[in-house]
Amino acid sequence: MHGAAFNYDGSCNKIMEQAQTMRVGFFGGSFDPPHIGHLAVAQAAAQAFALDKVLLAPTAWQPLKPQGADASFADRLAMVELLCAGQPGLEASSLESPEETTGPNYTIDTLRRLRAQLQPSDEIYVVVGIDAFLDIERWRDPRGLLAAAQWIVVARPEFSPEQINAMPLSAAERVRVHLLEDVQVPVSATEVRRRLITGEDCSGWLPPRVLGYIRQHKLYGAKT
C-alpha cells in the first residue's frame, strides 16, 4: 500500500490521517481458460504501475465475441480463483457475472460499478491487450471509457506502438494511456484448448491447480 499522507490541524492540535489512495487494476476477459500468460500480465502491470491489487474478471458475455466462451462463467471464475491463489495482490472478481447484467457486459458499465465500490480518490487502471485497445472505438462509449480510468496497454510483437499514436485520441486521453512492454509469454487460450482436446502436454501453460480443475470437471474435452 502507498504511504498515508498527513495534515496538521492547528485549530485542534491534531494530526489527521487522510484516506489512503488505492490503485486498483481491472483485467477483464474470457479467461477460457486462464493461463500463465494472464498471470504474467497481471503481475507485470501490478509491479510496473504500483497497483495495490489487480482484479481478474471473467466476462459472462462479451459483446464483440458473440460466439461466447467454451466453459461456463462459474467454471471460469473458479479457475481464475485458482490462478490467483497465493499470488499477492491478485484477486478473482465477479464484477461481470451474469447476475450483474442481463445482457452483454459493457466495460463502461463495469467500471461504473467498480467506481461505486471505491473511494473517490482511488484510481482505476484497466489492463488490456493492444489488439483490443486499438479497437476501442467499437466499444460502448469510448470517450467515457478513457475518462473513467487509466489504461495499461499490453504490447505484442505483431503490433506497433505507433498504431496507438495514430488513434484519434485527445491530449487529455493520451496521458491516460500507458504502454506495458516486455511481457512476452507466448500462450494462447485457443492453443491451450486444442492441446487439451488432443491430449498434448500443456502443463507448462496452465498452473497445476487450473489443469487439475479442467480434468476433474471434464472441460474443453480434455484428455487425461
Buried (B, 14 or more C-beta within 10 A) or exposed (E): EEEEEEEEEEEEEEEEEEEBBBBBBBBBBBBBBBBBBBBBBBBBBBEBBEBBBBBBBBBBBBBEEEEBBBBBBEBBBBBBBBBBEEBEBBBBBBBBBEEBBEEBBBBBBBBEEBBEEEEEEBBBBBBBBBEBBBEBEEBEBBEBBBBBBBBBBBBBEEBEEEEBEEBEBEEEBEEBBEBBEEBEEEBEBEBBBBBBEEEEEBEEBBBEBBBEBBBEBEBBEBEE
